[in-house]
Amino acid sequence: MSVLELKNVFCGYGRRDVVKGISLRVNDGEIVSLAGPNGCGKTTLLRAACGLLPIRAGEVCIDGRAVSGIPIKERARLTAMLSQTGAGGDYSDYTVMDTVLMGRYARSKGGIFSESSEEDKEIAVKCICEVGLSGSEDRLITELSGGQLQRVFLARAFAQEPEIIFLDEPANHLDLVHQAELMELLRSWAERGKSVVGVFHDLGFAAAVSDRIVLISDGREVMNGDPEAVLGSERLNEVFGTDVKAYMKMAAGVWFK
């Protein structure tokens, strides 16, 4: 089990800070969502938290250890990241099974190109089944829809068996059924004592799945609390520049006529 701590973190790109002094603690078994308008720094903060983006000032620690000082393979046993674009790179010749097995590299005794063990293959198949792609192990990932591909990369993240999983818009491309399944998967993950930090565009999804929501505006924390408190606050309207609750009611109105 691992505790993630961000202490007064400043980071960004070039000389420009996108995240400006955010502090955050994520405990074992917690699901924490980052919310705010486009460009407010959510994804940048997520990338800094998992060590993909260097920080200019402050600290990012897992169990008191600076993330920047943790060797990459060990870090991959502690954290996994699912970005909006999945993996990046050229995966044209990879099957679903190949891709998910990449998540086992952090647990393997050999190098990245070493042969997968039977245990690795069993875990990969289990993760593929969990995301609803049973029977697709031999399909090339170039043959998959956007939603299917997103679930492959989610399975790969689960196959790493990390303590903390970082998700950047994981519900992108997922239909309603698979969004609901994702919610259940994340809850099950947290019930095992694992932690989740996610960026969710859909505030309704964030409210339903999260223990806490961190509201961010212009790279700074505005609120940090339980979903009811954050989504019921006037600060939400200030941050998004609109009456969020009124919009949600209007959008949902078609179902309750």
Contacts in CASP RR format, 6 or more apart in sequence:
PFRMAT RR
TARGET T0000
AUTHOR 0000-0000-0000
METHOD contacts of the structure
MODEL  1
MSVLELKNVFCGYGRRDVVKGISLRVNDGEIVSLAGPNGCGKTTLLRAAC
GLLPIRAGEVCIDGRAVSGIPIKERARLTAMLSQTGAGGDYSDYTVMDTV
LMGRYARSKGGIFSESSEEDKEIAVKCICEVGLSGSEDRLITELSGGQLQ
RVFLARAFAQEPEIIFLDEPANHLDLVHQAELMELLRSWAERGKSVVGVF
HDLGFAAAVSDRIVLISDGREVMNGDPEAVLGSERLNEVFGTDVKAYMKM
AAGVWFK
1 28 0 8 1.000
1 29 0 8 1.000
1 163 0 8 1.000
1 193 0 8 1.000
2 28 0 8 1.000
2 62 0 8 1.000
2 63 0 8 1.000
2 78 0 8 1.000
2 163 0 8 1.000
2 164 0 8 1.000
2 195 0 8 1.000
3 25 0 8 1.000
3 26 0 8 1.000
3 27 0 8 1.000
3 28 0 8 1.000
3 62 0 8 1.000
3 63 0 8 1.000
3 64 0 8 1.000
4 24 0 8 1.000
4 25 0 8 1.000
4 26 0 8 1.000
4 49 0 8 1.000
4 60 0 8 1.000
4 61 0 8 1.000
4 62 0 8 1.000
4 164 0 8 1.000
4 195 0 8 1.000
4 197 0 8 1.000
5 24 0 8 1.000
5 25 0 8 1.000
5 26 0 8 1.000
5 59 0 8 1.000
5 60 0 8 1.000
5 61 0 8 1.000
5 62 0 8 1.000
5 64 0 8 1.000
6 22 0 8 1.000
6 23 0 8 1.000
6 24 0 8 1.000
6 25 0 8 1.000
6 45 0 8 1.000
6 48 0 8 1.000
6 49 0 8 1.000
6 59 0 8 1.000
6 60 0 8 1.000
7 23 0 8 1.000
7 58 0 8 1.000
7 59 0 8 1.000
7 60 0 8 1.000
7 61 0 8 1.000
8 21 0 8 1.000
8 22 0 8 1.000
8 23 0 8 1.000
8 57 0 8 1.000
8 58 0 8 1.000
8 59 0 8 1.000
9 19 0 8 1.000
9 21 0 8 1.000
9 22 0 8 1.000
9 23 0 8 1.000
9 45 0 8 1.000
9 48 0 8 1.000
9 55 0 8 1.000
9 57 0 8 1.000
9 58 0 8 1.000
9 59 0 8 1.000
9 60 0 8 1.000
10 17 0 8 1.000
10 19 0 8 1.000
10 20 0 8 1.000
10 21 0 8 1.000
10 55 0 8 1.000
10 56 0 8 1.000
10 57 0 8 1.000
10 58 0 8 1.000
11 17 0 8 1.000
11 18 0 8 1.000
11 19 0 8 1.000
11 44 0 8 1.000
11 45 0 8 1.000
11 48 0 8 1.000
11 53 0 8 1.000
11 54 0 8 1.000
11 55 0 8 1.000
11 56 0 8 1.000
12 18 0 8 1.000
12 19 0 8 1.000
12 44 0 8 1.000
12 48 0 8 1.000
12 53 0 8 1.000
12 56 0 8 1.000
13 44 0 8 1.000
17 56 0 8 1.000
17 219 0 8 1.000
18 39 0 8 1.000
18 41 0 8 1.000
18 44 0 8 1.000
18 219 0 8 1.000
19 41 0 8 1.000
19 44 0 8 1.000
19 45 0 8 1.000
19 48 0 8 1.000
19 219 0 8 1.000
20 218 0 8 1.000
20 219 0 8 1.000
20 220 0 8 1.000
21 57 0 8 1.000
21 58 0 8 1.000
21 219 0 8 1.000
21 220 0 8 1.000
21 221 0 8 1.000
22 45 0 8 1.000
22 216 0 8 1.000
22 219 0 8 1.000
22 220 0 8 1.000
22 221 0 8 1.000
23 221 0 8 1.000
24 32 0 8 1.000
24 49 0 8 1.000
24 214 0 8 1.000
24 221 0 8 1.000
24 224 0 8 1.000
26 32 0 8 1.000
26 164 0 8 1.000
26 195 0 8 1.000
26 197 0 8 1.000
27 195 0 8 1.000
28 193 0 8 1.000
28 194 0 8 1.000
28 195 0 8 1.000
29 190 0 8 1.000
29 191 0 8 1.000
29 192 0 8 1.000
29 193 0 8 1.000
29 194 0 8 1.000
29 195 0 8 1.000
29 196 0 8 1.000
30 190 0 8 1.000
30 195 0 8 1.000
30 196 0 8 1.000
30 211 0 8 1.000
30 212 0 8 1.000
31 186 0 8 1.000
31 187 0 8 1.000
31 190 0 8 1.000
31 195 0 8 1.000
31 196 0 8 1.000
31 198 0 8 1.000
31 209 0 8 1.000
31 210 0 8 1.000
31 211 0 8 1.000
31 212 0 8 1.000
32 195 0 8 1.000
32 196 0 8 1.000
32 197 0 8 1.000
32 198 0 8 1.000
32 210 0 8 1.000
32 211 0 8 1.000
32 212 0 8 1.000
32 213 0 8 1.000
32 214 0 8 1.000
33 197 0 8 1.000
33 198 0 8 1.000
33 199 0 8 1.000
33 200 0 8 1.000
33 206 0 8 1.000
33 209 0 8 1.000
33 210 0 8 1.000
33 212 0 8 1.000
33 213 0 8 1.000
33 214 0 8 1.000
33 227 0 8 1.000
34 42 0 8 1.000
34 45 0 8 1.000
34 46 0 8 1.000
34 197 0 8 1.000
34 198 0 8 1.000
34 199 0 8 1.000
34 213 0 8 1.000
34 214 0 8 1.000
34 216 0 8 1.000
35 42 0 8 1.000
35 199 0 8 1.000
35 200 0 8 1.000
35 203 0 8 1.000
35 206 0 8 1.000
35 213 0 8 1.000
35 214 0 8 1.000
35 215 0 8 1.000
35 216 0 8 1.000
35 230 0 8 1.000
36 42 0 8 1.000
36 215 0 8 1.000
36 216 0 8 1.000
36 217 0 8 1.000
36 239 0 8 1.000
36 240 0 8 1.000
37 217 0 8 1.000
37 239 0 8 1.000
37 240 0 8 1.000
37 241 0 8 1.000
40 216 0 8 1.000
40 217 0 8 1.000
40 218 0 8 1.000
40 219 0 8 1.000
40 239 0 8 1.000
41 216 0 8 1.000
41 219 0 8 1.000
42 168 0 8 1.000
42 199 0 8 1.000
42 216 0 8 1.000
43 83 0 8 1.000
43 84 0 8 1.000
43 168 0 8 1.000
43 199 0 8 1.000
44 53 0 8 1.000
45 216 0 8 1.000
45 219 0 8 1.000
46 81 0 8 1.000
46 166 0 8 1.000
46 168 0 8 1.000
46 197 0 8 1.000
46 198 0 8 1.000
46 199 0 8 1.000
47 53 0 8 1.000
47 81 0 8 1.000
48 54 0 8 1.000
48 55 0 8 1.000
48 60 0 8 1.000
49 60 0 8 1.000
49 67 0 8 1.000
49 166 0 8 1.000
49 197 0 8 1.000
50 67 0 8 1.000
50 75 0 8 1.000
50 79 0 8 1.000
50 81 0 8 1.000
50 164 0 8 1.000
50 166 0 8 1.000
51 60 0 8 1.000
51 67 0 8 1.000
51 68 0 8 1.000
51 75 0 8 1.000
51 79 0 8 1.000
52 81 0 8 1.000
54 68 0 8 1.000
55 68 0 8 1.000
59 66 0 8 1.000
60 66 0 8 1.000
60 67 0 8 1.000
60 68 0 8 1.000
61 67 0 8 1.000
62 70 0 8 1.000
62 78 0 8 1.000
62 79 0 8 1.000
62 163 0 8 1.000
62 164 0 8 1.000
67 75 0 8 1.000
70 78 0 8 1.000
73 105 0 8 1.000
73 106 0 8 1.000
76 103 0 8 1.000
76 105 0 8 1.000
76 106 0 8 1.000
76 160 0 8 1.000
76 162 0 8 1.000
77 106 0 8 1.000
77 107 0 8 1.000
77 160 0 8 1.000
77 161 0 8 1.000
77 162 0 8 1.000
77 163 0 8 1.000
78 162 0 8 1.000
78 163 0 8 1.000
78 164 0 8 1.000
79 162 0 8 1.000
79 163 0 8 1.000
79 164 0 8 1.000
79 165 0 8 1.000
79 166 0 8 1.000
80 103 0 8 1.000
80 156 0 8 1.000
80 157 0 8 1.000
80 158 0 8 1.000
80 160 0 8 1.000
80 162 0 8 1.000
80 164 0 8 1.000
80 165 0 8 1.000
80 166 0 8 1.000
81 157 0 8 1.000
81 165 0 8 1.000
81 166 0 8 1.000
81 167 0 8 1.000
81 168 0 8 1.000
82 153 0 8 1.000
82 154 0 8 1.000
82 157 0 8 1.000
82 165 0 8 1.000
82 166 0 8 1.000
82 167 0 8 1.000
82 168 0 8 1.000
82 170 0 8 1.000
83 168 0 8 1.000
84 168 0 8 1.000
84 169 0 8 1.000
84 172 0 8 1.000
86 149 0 8 1.000
86 150 0 8 1.000
86 153 0 8 1.000
87 99 0 8 1.000
87 153 0 8 1.000
87 156 0 8 1.000
91 99 0 8 1.000
91 141 0 8 1.000
91 142 0 8 1.000
92 140 0 8 1.000
92 142 0 8 1.000
93 140 0 8 1.000
94 140 0 8 1.000
94 141 0 8 1.000
95 137 0 8 1.000
95 138 0 8 1.000
95 139 0 8 1.000
95 140 0 8 1.000
95 141 0 8 1.000
96 128 0 8 1.000
96 133 0 8 1.000
96 136 0 8 1.000
96 137 0 8 1.000
96 138 0 8 1.000
96 139 0 8 1.000
96 141 0 8 1.000
96 144 0 8 1.000
96 152 0 8 1.000
96 155 0 8 1.000
97 121 0 8 1.000
97 124 0 8 1.000
97 125 0 8 1.000
97 128 0 8 1.000
97 137 0 8 1.000
97 138 0 8 1.000
99 141 0 8 1.000
99 152 0 8 1.000
99 153 0 8 1.000
99 156 0 8 1.000
100 124 0 8 1.000
100 127 0 8 1.000
100 128 0 8 1.000
100 152 0 8 1.000
100 155 0 8 1.000
100 156 0 8 1.000
100 159 0 8 1.000
101 116 0 8 1.000
101 120 0 8 1.000
101 121 0 8 1.000
101 124 0 8 1.000
101 159 0 8 1.000
102 112 0 8 1.000
102 156 0 8 1.000
103 124 0 8 1.000
103 156 0 8 1.000
103 157 0 8 1.000
103 159 0 8 1.000
103 160 0 8 1.000
104 116 0 8 1.000
104 120 0 8 1.000
104 123 0 8 1.000
104 124 0 8 1.000
104 159 0 8 1.000
104 160 0 8 1.000
105 111 0 8 1.000
105 112 0 8 1.000
106 160 0 8 1.000
106 161 0 8 1.000
106 162 0 8 1.000
107 120 0 8 1.000
107 160 0 8 1.000
107 161 0 8 1.000
108 114 0 8 1.000
108 116 0 8 1.000
108 117 0 8 1.000
108 120 0 8 1.000
116 124 0 8 1.000
123 159 0 8 1.000
123 161 0 8 1.000
124 155 0 8 1.000
124 159 0 8 1.000
125 137 0 8 1.000
127 155 0 8 1.000
127 156 0 8 1.000
127 158 0 8 1.000
127 159 0 8 1.000
128 134 0 8 1.000
128 135 0 8 1.000
128 136 0 8 1.000
128 137 0 8 1.000
128 152 0 8 1.000
128 155 0 8 1.000
130 155 0 8 1.000
130 158 0 8 1.000
130 185 0 8 1.000
131 151 0 8 1.000
131 152 0 8 1.000
131 154 0 8 1.000
131 155 0 8 1.000
131 158 0 8 1.000
131 181 0 8 1.000
131 185 0 8 1.000
132 151 0 8 1.000
132 178 0 8 1.000
132 181 0 8 1.000
133 148 0 8 1.000
133 151 0 8 1.000
133 152 0 8 1.000
133 155 0 8 1.000
136 144 0 8 1.000
136 148 0 8 1.000
141 149 0 8 1.000
141 152 0 8 1.000
144 152 0 8 1.000
145 173 0 8 1.000
146 173 0 8 1.000
147 173 0 8 1.000
147 174 0 8 1.000
147 175 0 8 1.000
147 178 0 8 1.000
149 173 0 8 1.000
150 170 0 8 1.000
150 172 0 8 1.000
150 173 0 8 1.000
150 174 0 8 1.000
151 174 0 8 1.000
151 178 0 8 1.000
154 170 0 8 1.000
154 182 0 8 1.000
154 185 0 8 1.000
157 165 0 8 1.000
158 165 0 8 1.000
158 185 0 8 1.000
158 189 0 8 1.000
162 194 0 8 1.000
163 194 0 8 1.000
163 195 0 8 1.000
164 194 0 8 1.000
164 195 0 8 1.000
164 196 0 8 1.000
164 197 0 8 1.000
165 189 0 8 1.000
165 194 0 8 1.000
165 195 0 8 1.000
165 196 0 8 1.000
165 197 0 8 1.000
166 196 0 8 1.000
166 197 0 8 1.000
166 198 0 8 1.000
167 186 0 8 1.000
167 196 0 8 1.000
167 197 0 8 1.000
167 198 0 8 1.000
167 199 0 8 1.000
167 200 0 8 1.000
168 198 0 8 1.000
168 199 0 8 1.000
169 199 0 8 1.000
169 200 0 8 1.000
169 201 0 8 1.000
170 182 0 8 1.000
170 198 0 8 1.000
170 200 0 8 1.000
171 179 0 8 1.000
171 182 0 8 1.000
171 200 0 8 1.000
171 201 0 8 1.000
171 202 0 8 1.000
171 205 0 8 1.000
172 201 0 8 1.000
174 182 0 8 1.000
179 205 0 8 1.000
183 205 0 8 1.000
183 208 0 8 1.000
183 209 0 8 1.000
186 196 0 8 1.000
186 209 0 8 1.000
187 209 0 8 1.000
189 196 0 8 1.000
190 196 0 8 1.000
190 211 0 8 1.000
200 206 0 8 1.000
200 209 0 8 1.000
200 210 0 8 1.000
203 231 0 8 1.000
203 244 0 8 1.000
203 248 0 8 1.000
204 231 0 8 1.000
204 248 0 8 1.000
206 213 0 8 1.000
206 227 0 8 1.000
207 213 0 8 1.000
207 227 0 8 1.000
207 228 0 8 1.000
207 231 0 8 1.000
208 227 0 8 1.000
210 227 0 8 1.000
211 226 0 8 1.000
212 224 0 8 1.000
212 225 0 8 1.000
212 226 0 8 1.000
212 227 0 8 1.000
213 223 0 8 1.000
213 224 0 8 1.000
213 225 0 8 1.000
213 226 0 8 1.000
213 227 0 8 1.000
213 230 0 8 1.000
213 231 0 8 1.000
214 221 0 8 1.000
214 223 0 8 1.000
214 224 0 8 1.000
214 225 0 8 1.000
215 221 0 8 1.000
215 222 0 8 1.000
215 223 0 8 1.000
215 224 0 8 1.000
215 230 0 8 1.000
215 233 0 8 1.000
215 235 0 8 1.000
215 236 0 8 1.000
215 239 0 8 1.000
216 222 0 8 1.000
216 239 0 8 1.000
217 238 0 8 1.000
217 239 0 8 1.000
222 235 0 8 1.000
222 238 0 8 1.000
222 239 0 8 1.000
223 229 0 8 1.000
223 230 0 8 1.000
223 233 0 8 1.000
223 235 0 8 1.000
223 236 0 8 1.000
224 230 0 8 1.000
230 236 0 8 1.000
231 244 0 8 1.000
231 245 0 8 1.000
232 245 0 8 1.000
236 244 0 8 1.000
236 245 0 8 1.000
237 243 0 8 1.000
237 244 0 8 1.000
237 245 0 8 1.000
END
